[in-house]
Amino acid sequence: MYVIAVFSNRKDTISFSVALKKIGVNAMVVSTPKGLGSSCSVSVKFYYKHISRAVYVLRKGSYLSFSNFFKIVTMGNMCKYEIIYF
C-alpha cells in the first residue's frame, strides 16, 4: 500500500523526497493524481509502512506548502484516495 504526500510547490516536494531518501525511505516524485492537487503538480509517493518517518520529516522541516497525506486504496482497476490524519 502506498501514500501520496501532496504539496503546492515543487521546491517543497523535491526537498521532502530528498529528506525521506536520506533516512532510508524509498520515495519517488510522481504526478499528483487528478483531484488531489492543482494541475501539473507533483507529489511524493512512498510505502504506507513509512508513514511515521514521513510525519517525522514533515514536522522537522519547513514545508509550508504541504497539503495532506493520502493513502492509495486500490479497488480492482480503480484507485481511491483516503486522507491520513496524524
VOSEVO-891271 format. One record per residue (C-alpha): residue number from 1; residue in one letter; z, x, y. Coordinates in steps of 0.001 Angstrom, whole numbers, plus 500000, padded with zeros to 6 digits. Each point is the difference from the previous one (the first is absolute). Layout:
<nodes>
<resi:NUM	resn:A	c3:Z	c1:X	c2:Y>
...
</nodes>
This chain:
<nodes>
<resi:1	resn:M	c3:500000	c1:500000	c2:500000>
<resi:2	resn:Y	c3:499100	c1:501247	c2:503479>
<resi:3	resn:V	c3:501255	c1:499632	c2:503554>
<resi:4	resn:I	c3:497993	c1:500041	c2:503225>
<resi:5	resn:A	c3:501700	c1:501291	c2:503165>
<resi:6	resn:V	c3:498210	c1:498523	c2:503012>
<resi:7	resn:F	c3:499937	c1:501686	c2:503409>
<resi:8	resn:S	c3:498191	c1:499088	c2:503198>
<resi:9	resn:N	c3:498970	c1:503544	c2:500846>
<resi:10	resn:R	c3:498218	c1:502663	c2:497976>
<resi:11	resn:K	c3:502194	c1:502890	c2:501153>
<resi:12	resn:D	c3:503127	c1:498381	c2:498534>
<resi:13	resn:T	c3:498118	c1:499079	c2:496819>
<resi:14	resn:I	c3:498871	c1:503573	c2:499373>
<resi:15	resn:S	c3:503395	c1:501440	c2:500969>
<resi:16	resn:F	c3:501814	c1:497616	c2:497626>
<resi:17	resn:S	c3:497639	c1:500891	c2:497150>
<resi:18	resn:V	c3:500570	c1:503725	c2:500545>
<resi:19	resn:A	c3:503788	c1:499518	c2:500162>
<resi:20	resn:L	c3:499956	c1:498083	c2:496700>
<resi:21	resn:K	c3:497951	c1:502722	c2:498319>
<resi:22	resn:K	c3:502461	c1:502649	c2:501225>
<resi:23	resn:I	c3:502797	c1:498304	c2:498038>
<resi:24	resn:G	c3:497916	c1:499595	c2:496845>
<resi:25	resn:V	c3:498632	c1:496473	c2:500400>
<resi:26	resn:N	c3:496384	c1:499581	c2:498934>
<resi:27	resn:A	c3:498654	c1:498105	c2:503030>
<resi:28	resn:M	c3:496500	c1:499319	c2:501231>
<resi:29	resn:V	c3:498505	c1:498673	c2:503211>
<resi:30	resn:V	c3:497962	c1:496837	c2:499343>
<resi:31	resn:S	c3:498286	c1:497286	c2:501998>
<resi:32	resn:T	c3:502457	c1:497269	c2:500928>
<resi:33	resn:P	c3:499348	c1:496875	c2:497925>
<resi:34	resn:K	c3:498567	c1:497093	c2:501959>
<resi:35	resn:G	c3:502704	c1:497871	c2:501567>
<resi:36	resn:L	c3:502711	c1:502685	c2:500000>
<resi:37	resn:G	c3:498958	c1:501857	c2:503129>
<resi:38	resn:S	c3:497356	c1:500360	c2:502637>
<resi:39	resn:S	c3:496400	c1:500539	c2:499032>
<resi:40	resn:C	c3:499013	c1:503576	c2:499147>
<resi:41	resn:S	c3:503625	c1:501124	c2:499662>
<resi:42	resn:V	c3:501385	c1:502270	c2:497312>
<resi:43	resn:S	c3:503213	c1:499800	c2:497992>
<resi:44	resn:V	c3:501916	c1:502098	c2:497490>
<resi:45	resn:K	c3:500012	c1:499026	c2:496325>
<resi:46	resn:F	c3:502571	c1:501283	c2:497505>
<resi:47	resn:Y	c3:501813	c1:498948	c2:496826>
<resi:48	resn:Y	c3:502718	c1:497358	c2:500347>
<resi:49	resn:K	c3:502459	c1:502252	c2:498146>
<resi:50	resn:H	c3:500031	c1:502235	c2:503113>
<resi:51	resn:I	c3:500956	c1:497270	c2:502485>
<resi:52	resn:S	c3:503471	c1:501481	c2:500624>
<resi:53	resn:R	c3:498443	c1:503365	c2:500898>
<resi:54	resn:A	c3:497530	c1:498263	c2:502313>
<resi:55	resn:V	c3:502803	c1:498122	c2:501767>
<resi:56	resn:Y	c3:501846	c1:503319	c2:500390>
<resi:57	resn:V	c3:496930	c1:501640	c2:501583>
<resi:58	resn:L	c3:499449	c1:496982	c2:502241>
<resi:59	resn:R	c3:503595	c1:500053	c2:501279>
<resi:60	resn:K	c3:500024	c1:503765	c2:500430>
<resi:61	resn:G	c3:496770	c1:500071	c2:502007>
<resi:62	resn:S	c3:498821	c1:498353	c2:503177>
<resi:63	resn:Y	c3:497339	c1:497563	c2:498809>
<resi:64	resn:L	c3:499923	c1:497495	c2:502842>
<resi:65	resn:S	c3:496771	c1:498405	c2:498784>
<resi:66	resn:F	c3:501374	c1:499108	c2:496552>
<resi:67	resn:S	c3:499402	c1:496360	c2:499149>
<resi:68	resn:N	c3:501232	c1:499298	c2:496439>
<resi:69	resn:F	c3:500041	c1:501020	c2:496370>
<resi:70	resn:F	c3:498069	c1:497688	c2:497683>
<resi:71	resn:K	c3:500213	c1:499954	c2:496204>
<resi:72	resn:I	c3:496600	c1:499536	c2:498373>
<resi:73	resn:V	c3:500188	c1:497356	c2:497296>
<resi:74	resn:T	c3:496896	c1:499741	c2:497825>
<resi:75	resn:M	c3:499223	c1:496603	c2:498519>
<resi:76	resn:G	c3:496865	c1:500230	c2:497875>
<resi:77	resn:N	c3:497227	c1:501088	c2:502367>
<resi:78	resn:M	c3:501997	c1:499058	c2:503093>
<resi:79	resn:C	c3:502529	c1:502000	c2:501992>
<resi:80	resn:K	c3:502931	c1:498424	c2:501751>
<resi:81	resn:Y	c3:502136	c1:501833	c2:502544>
<resi:82	resn:E	c3:503747	c1:499388	c2:500211>
<resi:83	resn:I	c3:502033	c1:501358	c2:502882>
<resi:84	resn:I	c3:502835	c1:502339	c2:499017>
<resi:85	resn:Y	c3:503193	c1:499557	c2:501963>
<resi:86	resn:F	c3:502348	c1:502972	c2:500168>
</nodes>
